Every structure is written in C-alpha cells, then in structure tokens.
Amino acid sequence: MTEDESGLSRPTSTGDGTDERARVAVAAVFFACGVGLASWISRIPGARDSLGLGPAELGLLLLCLSAGSVAGLPTSGPVVHRLGPAAAARVGALLVGAGMVAVAAGVWWDLTVLAGAGLAVMGFGMATWDVGQNVEAADVEHRLGRTVMPRFHAGFSIGTVAGALAGAGCARLGVPVPAQLIATAVLVALTVVIATRWFLPVPVVEEGEVRTSAQVLRAWRERRTLLIGLLVLSFAFTEGVANDWLTVAFVDGHGTSDAVGALGFGVFVTAMTVSRLVGGTALERWGRPTVLRVTAALAAAGLLLVVFGPSLPWAVGGALLWGAGAALGFPVGMSAAGDDPERAAGRVSVVASIGYTAFLAGPPLVGFLAQQAGILRSLLVVFGALALALLTAGATASG
C-alpha cells in the first residue's frame, strides 16, 4: 500500500492494464474540463449582448465564476479525501453541468441574476472537479513510474482549444448561446461520469488521519512560499484576464465578429498548450527563474500587440505571444512550492490560496477600467502583474 499527500491509501501497480486505463480516463476528464470552461468563455460576447450588459456589469457577472471556484476550494479537499477522486470529479462535473444549464436559462430569459448564480455553481463544481482530477493524476503518475502530469494539463489546454473552436463555429453558424451551453453541459457531464469508472480504486478512508493545519500555518510565515504565491498570482492574473476579456477585446476593441473573437481566444489557448508541452525542456536547460522571466517578457510583448497592434493580424499575433508567455507560471509555481515533499501540502495550499485571488480581482477590475478607458486600454493593467512576476521569479529556484 502507498499513501499520497491527500491521505488516500492505494495499492501499488498490479500490471494488469488498470493503470493505463486510468491514464486514458484521467486524460479524458482533463480534456472535458477544458471543453466546458472554454465553451462558456468563447461565447461571453454573445451572452453579454443578450443580457445587455456594460463592461462593469459584465465584470461583476464574470466575478461569479471566480467567486464560486474560490468558495469551492476549502471544501474540495475534504470531499476528495472522503469520497475519492472519481466520485469528487463526478460531483464536480454534474455541478458544472447544472450551472451551465442555469446560465443558459438566464441568457434565454434575460435574467442576469440567474446567469450569475449559474456561473457561481459552475465555479464551485470546477474547484471540486479540478482537485479530484489532479489527485487522481498524481496517483496515476506514481503508479506508472513516469512523468505524465504535464501531458494531463496539456490535455486540459487542448480541451480549451476544442471548446474555443466549437464556440467560434457556433457563433459563426448563429447557434444561440443557450443551445450551445446546454449541449456542452450534457457532453462534459456524460464524459466525466463514464470516464471516472476507470479511475483507480480507492479504499475507504479511515477516521483520525493527520491534518495539515499546522503545515499551512507554518507556510504562511515562510518568505519564499509567500513570494511564490505572489508569482502564481501574477501569472494567474495574466492568464485570467485573457480568459475573461480577450474575446471581448477583439469584438469591441478591434471591431471583429463574435466568431473572430472566439478564434482569437483559440489562438491564445493554443499557444498556451504548445508552451506547456515544450516548456519542460526549457526549464531543465535554463532553470525556472530564467524561463519565467523570458515568458513574462513574451506575455508583455503580446499584450502590447493586442492593445496597440495596427491591424487584426498583429493583434492575433499578440494573442499568440500572450498565451505562450502566460502558460508556465502557474504550474512552475506549484512545482516550486512542492520542492520539499514533507512540507509540500501546506506550501501548495498557501500558494494556491494566494494565486486564486487573481481570478477574483481580475474580472471586475478590468470591467471597471474598461468602463472608463475602453476595453483595450484597460488590459494594460496586466503590466503590473507581469512586473510582479519579474520581481518574484527568483523565488522559484530550487530551495
């Protein structure tokens, strides 16, 4: 028997194909998660128009998704610990599906409050789903004896590309936003319910296991951990602003159609996917701090092109650089927080808590700035986050 950081005890590999089936199942669940998230993001302009929202109001609506995710994080760990990763991922996916249906109803009936409540439920479900799939991914990696975690996260990014392309196609064909959201909700929920049947078996968790509260409190007093948390926050803000506002920036700032706006977001997530697939080699060759500083500079160059590019092709190129530059900060920060296996649980918890505040602050901040200065100029706030990334990248050096 082995025990992972979540306290879940599992048998070692049996060599009967169970581990490979679990690997494929986890990849499918990561992919479905990306599809579900990007399907909503790619249709934000259409939902905004249907609900008749201004930039500040849209920012508050988008905040509901982030607030739901942050609210779900404290409960997701105990849920995974109690029910196991498979059941937790199923519960999360069903909540995401229910939330998407509520958003669809809100858009259809022009009820912003209902759409916001649906996004909050989506965010809560995403938190549980994400923790469940990552715990399972870590165990599959251990059982297989080879590094597969980056590929799982690339699978999520590939899912976001697929979701963005589906959104662009639906926008182009005139498919109503509610119809797309409902179809996506059914698809992702069924995928997760079916795929998790091949997750690794988990014995019943015994009562009285050691808690990590002391580790977490100690980690909050560690300078390096806090600096890594700020680094993760800066890259999460850089990524999150693009997730929430890039389609709107193309549509409102550059005067494109909803379909082109969705394709612009697709370029962004495609660049993130490629960067995550090849980033490991760069990290091994040049080290974390150097790679993170270079990628922060890439994101800054992309941001400049999106905001000030003289034509649409320049802006699309900016989206590509922005995505490539934003891709590695979050996973590298998590890896740095886990350098010491004995204290990894507490440190990762602290870093995640700091980092996720970016998803709370980003949507309304950009919305309020856009109300005053326009959507493109409001994106310049990301430069502050990138400056913070440059200052804190050194903390990721192996401690």
C-alpha positions as CSV (number, residue, x, y, z in Angstrom):
1,M,0.0,0.0,0.0
2,T,1.1,3.6,-0.6
3,E,-0.2,6.9,0.7
4,D,-0.3,10.2,-1.2
5,E,-0.3,13.7,0.1
6,S,-4.1,13.8,0.3
7,G,-4.0,10.9,2.8
8,L,-5.5,8.4,0.3
9,S,-4.0,4.9,0.6
10,R,-3.9,2.8,-2.5
11,P,-2.3,-0.4,-3.7
12,T,0.8,-0.4,-5.9
13,S,0.6,-1.2,-9.6
14,T,-0.8,-4.6,-10.5
15,G,0.5,-4.7,-14.1
16,D,-2.9,-5.8,-15.4
17,G,-3.6,-2.7,-17.5
18,T,-5.6,-0.9,-14.8
19,D,-3.0,1.9,-14.7
20,E,-3.0,2.5,-18.4
21,R,-6.8,2.6,-18.5
22,A,-6.8,5.1,-15.6
23,R,-4.3,7.2,-17.6
24,V,-6.6,7.4,-20.6
25,A,-9.6,8.1,-18.3
26,V,-7.8,10.9,-16.5
27,A,-6.8,12.4,-19.8
28,A,-10.4,12.4,-20.9
29,V,-11.6,14.1,-17.8
30,F,-8.9,16.9,-18.1
31,F,-10.0,17.3,-21.7
32,A,-13.6,17.6,-20.8
33,C,-12.8,20.2,-18.1
34,G,-11.1,22.4,-20.7
35,V,-14.0,22.0,-23.2
36,G,-16.6,23.0,-20.6
37,L,-14.7,26.1,-19.5
38,A,-13.8,27.3,-23.0
39,S,-17.3,26.8,-24.4
40,W,-18.5,29.4,-22.0
41,I,-15.6,31.8,-22.4
42,S,-15.8,31.8,-26.2
43,R,-19.4,32.9,-26.0
44,I,-19.1,35.7,-23.5
45,P,-19.7,38.4,-26.1
46,G,-22.9,36.8,-27.2
47,A,-24.1,36.3,-23.6
48,R,-23.1,39.9,-22.9
49,D,-25.2,41.2,-25.8
50,S,-28.2,39.0,-24.9
51,L,-28.2,40.3,-21.3
52,G,-27.5,43.9,-22.4
53,L,-24.5,44.4,-20.0
54,G,-21.9,47.1,-20.0
55,P,-18.3,46.5,-19.2
56,A,-18.6,47.0,-15.5
57,E,-21.7,44.8,-15.3
58,L,-20.0,42.1,-17.3
59,G,-17.0,42.2,-15.0
60,L,-19.3,41.6,-12.0
61,L,-21.0,38.7,-13.8
62,L,-17.7,37.1,-14.6
63,L,-16.7,37.5,-11.0
64,C,-19.4,35.0,-10.1
65,L,-17.5,32.2,-11.7
66,S,-14.3,33.0,-9.9
67,A,-16.1,33.5,-6.6
68,G,-17.7,30.1,-6.9
69,S,-14.3,28.5,-7.6
70,V,-12.7,30.2,-4.6
71,A,-15.6,29.2,-2.4
72,G,-15.3,25.6,-3.5
73,L,-11.6,25.2,-2.8
74,P,-11.9,24.8,1.0
75,T,-14.4,22.0,0.7
76,S,-12.9,20.3,-2.3
77,G,-10.0,18.7,-0.4
78,P,-12.3,17.1,2.2
79,V,-14.7,15.9,-0.5
80,V,-11.9,14.2,-2.4
81,H,-10.5,12.8,0.8
82,R,-13.9,11.4,1.9
83,L,-15.3,10.2,-1.5
84,G,-12.2,9.6,-3.5
85,P,-11.1,11.4,-6.8
86,A,-13.6,9.6,-9.0
87,A,-16.7,10.5,-7.0
88,A,-15.4,14.0,-6.4
89,A,-14.8,14.6,-10.1
90,R,-18.3,13.3,-11.0
91,V,-19.9,15.5,-8.4
92,G,-18.0,18.5,-9.7
93,A,-18.8,17.8,-13.3
94,L,-22.5,17.4,-12.5
95,L,-22.5,20.7,-10.7
96,V,-20.7,22.3,-13.7
97,G,-23.4,20.9,-16.0
98,A,-26.2,22.2,-13.8
99,G,-24.5,25.6,-13.6
100,M,-24.2,25.8,-17.4
101,V,-27.9,25.0,-17.8
102,A,-28.8,27.8,-15.3
103,V,-26.6,30.2,-17.2
104,A,-28.3,29.2,-20.4
105,A,-31.7,29.8,-18.8
106,G,-30.5,33.2,-17.5
107,V,-29.4,34.2,-21.0
108,W,-32.5,32.9,-22.7
109,W,-34.9,34.7,-20.2
110,D,-32.7,37.8,-19.8
111,L,-32.2,37.1,-16.1
112,T,-28.7,38.3,-15.2
113,V,-29.1,37.2,-11.6
114,L,-29.9,33.6,-12.7
115,A,-26.9,33.6,-15.1
116,G,-24.7,34.8,-12.2
117,A,-26.0,32.1,-9.9
118,G,-25.3,29.5,-12.6
119,L,-21.7,30.8,-13.0
120,A,-21.2,30.5,-9.2
121,V,-22.4,26.9,-9.3
122,M,-20.1,26.2,-12.3
123,G,-17.1,27.7,-10.4
124,F,-17.9,25.7,-7.3
125,G,-18.1,22.5,-9.3
126,M,-14.9,23.3,-11.2
127,A,-13.0,23.5,-7.9
128,T,-14.1,20.1,-6.8
129,W,-13.6,18.6,-10.3
130,D,-10.1,20.1,-10.6
131,V,-8.9,18.8,-7.2
132,G,-10.3,15.4,-7.9
133,Q,-8.7,15.0,-11.3
134,N,-5.3,16.3,-10.1
135,V,-5.2,13.9,-7.1
136,E,-6.0,11.0,-9.5
137,A,-3.4,12.3,-12.0
138,A,-0.7,12.3,-9.3
139,D,-1.5,8.8,-8.3
140,V,-1.6,7.5,-11.9
141,E,1.8,9.1,-12.5
142,H,3.2,7.4,-9.4
143,R,1.8,4.0,-10.4
144,L,3.1,4.3,-14.0
145,G,6.6,5.4,-12.8
146,R,7.0,8.1,-15.4
147,T,6.2,11.8,-15.7
148,V,2.7,12.3,-17.2
149,M,1.3,15.2,-15.2
150,P,2.3,17.9,-17.8
151,R,0.6,16.0,-20.5
152,F,-2.6,15.9,-18.5
153,H,-2.5,19.6,-18.1
154,A,-1.8,20.0,-21.8
155,G,-4.9,17.8,-22.3
156,F,-6.9,20.5,-20.4
157,S,-5.4,23.1,-22.7
158,I,-6.3,21.0,-25.8
159,G,-9.8,20.9,-24.4
160,T,-9.9,24.6,-24.2
161,V,-8.8,24.8,-27.8
162,A,-11.6,22.4,-28.8
163,G,-14.1,24.4,-26.8
164,A,-13.0,27.7,-28.3
165,L,-13.2,26.3,-31.8
166,A,-16.7,24.9,-31.1
167,G,-17.7,28.3,-29.7
168,A,-16.4,30.1,-32.8
169,G,-18.2,27.6,-35.1
170,C,-21.5,28.0,-33.2
171,A,-21.2,31.8,-33.3
172,R,-20.5,31.7,-37.0
173,L,-23.5,29.4,-37.6
174,G,-25.7,31.5,-35.5
175,V,-26.3,28.9,-32.8
176,P,-27.9,30.6,-29.8
177,V,-25.7,30.7,-26.7
178,P,-28.2,28.8,-24.5
179,A,-28.3,25.9,-27.0
180,Q,-24.5,25.6,-27.1
181,L,-24.2,25.7,-23.3
182,I,-26.9,23.1,-22.7
183,A,-25.3,20.7,-25.3
184,T,-21.9,21.2,-23.8
185,A,-23.2,20.6,-20.3
186,V,-24.6,17.2,-21.3
187,L,-21.5,16.3,-23.2
188,V,-19.0,17.1,-20.4
189,A,-21.1,15.6,-17.6
190,L,-21.5,12.3,-19.5
191,T,-17.8,12.2,-20.4
192,V,-16.8,12.5,-16.8
193,V,-19.4,10.1,-15.4
194,I,-18.3,7.4,-17.9
195,A,-14.5,8.0,-17.8
196,T,-14.3,8.0,-14.0
197,R,-15.4,4.4,-14.0
198,W,-11.8,3.6,-14.9
199,F,-10.2,5.6,-12.2
200,L,-8.0,3.7,-9.8
201,P,-9.9,2.0,-6.9
202,V,-9.8,3.8,-3.6
203,P,-10.2,2.0,-0.2
204,V,-12.5,3.6,2.4
205,V,-10.7,6.4,4.2
206,E,-10.3,5.8,7.9
207,E,-11.1,8.3,10.6
208,G,-8.5,10.1,12.6
209,E,-5.9,10.8,10.0
210,V,-3.3,13.6,10.5
211,R,-4.4,17.0,9.3
212,T,-2.2,19.5,7.6
213,S,-3.4,22.6,9.5
214,A,0.0,23.1,11.3
215,Q,1.8,22.9,8.0
216,V,-0.4,25.5,6.4
217,L,0.0,27.9,9.3
218,R,3.8,27.5,9.2
219,A,3.9,28.0,5.4
220,W,2.1,31.4,5.8
221,R,5.2,32.6,7.7
222,E,7.7,31.5,5.1
223,R,9.1,34.3,2.9
224,R,9.9,32.0,-0.1
225,T,6.4,30.5,0.0
226,L,4.7,33.9,0.0
227,L,6.9,35.1,-2.9
228,I,6.0,32.0,-4.9
229,G,2.4,32.7,-4.1
230,L,2.8,36.2,-5.5
231,L,4.4,34.8,-8.6
232,V,1.5,32.4,-9.1
233,L,-0.9,35.3,-8.5
234,S,0.8,37.4,-11.2
235,F,0.7,34.7,-13.8
236,A,-2.9,33.7,-12.9
237,F,-3.9,37.3,-13.3
238,T,-2.2,37.5,-16.7
239,E,-3.9,34.3,-17.8
240,G,-7.3,35.1,-16.2
241,V,-7.6,38.5,-17.8
242,A,-7.1,36.9,-21.2
243,N,-9.6,34.1,-20.4
244,D,-12.3,36.6,-19.4
245,W,-11.7,39.6,-21.7
246,L,-9.7,38.6,-24.8
247,T,-12.8,37.7,-26.9
248,V,-14.5,41.0,-25.8
249,A,-11.3,42.9,-26.7
250,F,-11.3,41.5,-30.2
251,V,-15.0,42.2,-30.7
252,D,-15.3,45.6,-29.1
253,G,-11.7,46.9,-29.4
254,H,-10.9,45.7,-32.9
255,G,-14.4,45.5,-34.3
256,T,-14.5,41.9,-35.2
257,S,-17.4,39.4,-35.2
258,D,-18.1,37.1,-32.3
259,A,-16.7,34.2,-34.4
260,V,-13.4,36.0,-34.9
261,G,-13.2,37.0,-31.3
262,A,-13.6,33.3,-30.3
263,L,-10.9,32.4,-32.8
264,G,-8.6,35.0,-31.2
265,F,-9.1,33.3,-27.9
266,G,-8.5,30.0,-29.6
267,V,-5.1,31.3,-30.7
268,F,-4.3,32.2,-27.1
269,V,-5.1,28.8,-25.6
270,T,-3.4,27.0,-28.5
271,A,-0.2,28.9,-27.7
272,M,-0.6,28.0,-24.0
273,T,-1.0,24.3,-24.9
274,V,2.2,24.3,-27.1
275,S,4.1,26.2,-24.4
276,R,3.2,23.6,-21.8
277,L,4.1,20.7,-24.0
278,V,7.6,22.0,-24.7
279,G,8.2,24.0,-21.5
280,G,9.7,21.2,-19.5
281,T,12.8,21.0,-21.8
282,A,13.4,24.7,-21.4
283,L,13.0,24.5,-17.7
284,E,15.5,21.7,-17.4
285,R,18.0,23.6,-19.6
286,W,17.8,27.1,-18.3
287,G,16.1,26.8,-14.9
288,R,12.9,28.2,-13.5
289,P,13.7,31.8,-12.9
290,T,15.2,32.5,-16.3
291,V,12.4,30.8,-18.2
292,L,9.7,32.6,-16.2
293,R,11.4,36.0,-16.8
294,V,11.5,35.3,-20.5
295,T,7.9,34.1,-20.7
296,A,6.8,37.2,-18.7
297,A,8.5,39.3,-21.4
298,L,6.8,37.4,-24.1
299,A,3.4,38.0,-22.5
300,A,4.2,41.7,-22.2
301,A,5.1,41.9,-25.9
302,G,1.9,40.1,-26.8
303,L,-0.2,42.4,-24.6
304,L,1.3,45.4,-26.4
305,L,0.4,43.9,-29.8
306,V,-3.2,43.2,-28.7
307,V,-3.7,46.7,-27.4
308,F,-1.7,48.8,-29.9
309,G,-1.4,46.5,-32.9
310,P,-2.2,48.5,-36.1
311,S,-4.3,45.7,-37.6
312,L,-6.1,42.5,-36.8
313,P,-3.3,40.1,-37.8
314,W,-0.9,42.0,-35.4
315,A,-3.5,41.6,-32.6
316,V,-3.8,37.9,-33.3
317,G,0.0,37.6,-33.1
318,G,-0.2,39.3,-29.8
319,A,-2.7,36.8,-28.5
320,L,-0.3,34.0,-29.5
321,L,2.6,35.6,-27.6
322,W,0.4,36.4,-24.7
323,G,-0.7,32.8,-24.4
324,A,2.9,31.4,-24.8
325,G,4.1,33.8,-22.1
326,A,1.3,33.1,-19.6
327,A,1.4,29.3,-19.8
328,L,4.2,28.2,-17.4
329,G,3.9,30.5,-14.3
330,F,1.1,28.6,-12.5
331,P,2.4,25.0,-12.9
332,V,6.0,26.1,-12.2
333,G,4.9,27.9,-9.1
334,M,3.1,24.8,-7.9
335,S,6.2,22.7,-8.6
336,A,8.4,25.1,-6.7
337,A,6.1,25.1,-3.7
338,G,6.3,21.3,-3.6
339,D,10.1,21.1,-3.7
340,D,10.2,19.7,-0.2
341,P,7.8,16.7,-0.1
342,E,7.5,16.8,3.6
343,R,6.1,20.3,3.6
344,A,4.6,20.3,0.1
345,A,0.9,20.0,1.2
346,G,1.0,23.1,3.4
347,R,3.0,25.2,1.0
348,V,1.0,24.3,-2.1
349,S,-2.2,25.1,-0.2
350,V,-0.9,28.6,0.7
351,V,0.4,29.3,-2.9
352,A,-2.9,28.2,-4.4
353,S,-4.9,30.4,-2.0
354,I,-2.8,33.4,-2.9
355,G,-2.9,32.7,-6.6
356,Y,-6.6,32.2,-6.9
357,T,-7.3,35.7,-5.6
358,A,-6.2,36.8,-9.1
359,F,-9.4,35.2,-10.5
360,L,-11.5,37.2,-8.1
361,A,-9.8,40.5,-8.7
362,G,-9.3,40.3,-12.5
363,P,-12.8,40.3,-14.0
364,P,-14.3,43.3,-12.1
365,L,-11.0,45.4,-12.2
366,V,-10.8,45.2,-15.9
367,G,-14.5,45.8,-16.3
368,F,-14.4,49.0,-14.2
369,L,-11.4,50.2,-16.1
370,A,-13.0,49.4,-19.4
371,Q,-16.0,51.5,-18.4
372,Q,-13.7,54.5,-18.1
373,A,-11.0,54.0,-20.7
374,G,-12.2,51.3,-23.1
375,I,-11.5,47.6,-23.2
376,L,-8.1,47.7,-25.0
377,R,-6.6,50.3,-22.7
378,S,-8.0,48.5,-19.6
379,L,-5.9,45.5,-20.5
380,L,-2.7,47.4,-19.7
381,V,-3.3,46.7,-16.0
382,V,-1.7,43.3,-16.8
383,F,1.7,45.0,-17.0
384,G,1.5,45.5,-13.2
385,A,1.1,41.7,-12.8
386,L,4.0,41.0,-15.2
387,A,6.3,43.4,-13.3
388,L,5.5,41.5,-10.1
389,A,6.3,38.2,-11.9
390,L,9.7,39.6,-12.9
391,L,10.4,40.5,-9.3
392,T,9.4,37.2,-7.8
393,A,10.7,34.7,-10.4
394,G,13.9,34.2,-8.4
395,A,11.9,32.6,-5.6
396,T,11.2,29.5,-7.7
397,A,14.9,28.4,-7.7
398,S,15.1,25.0,-6.0
399,G,15.3,25.5,-2.3
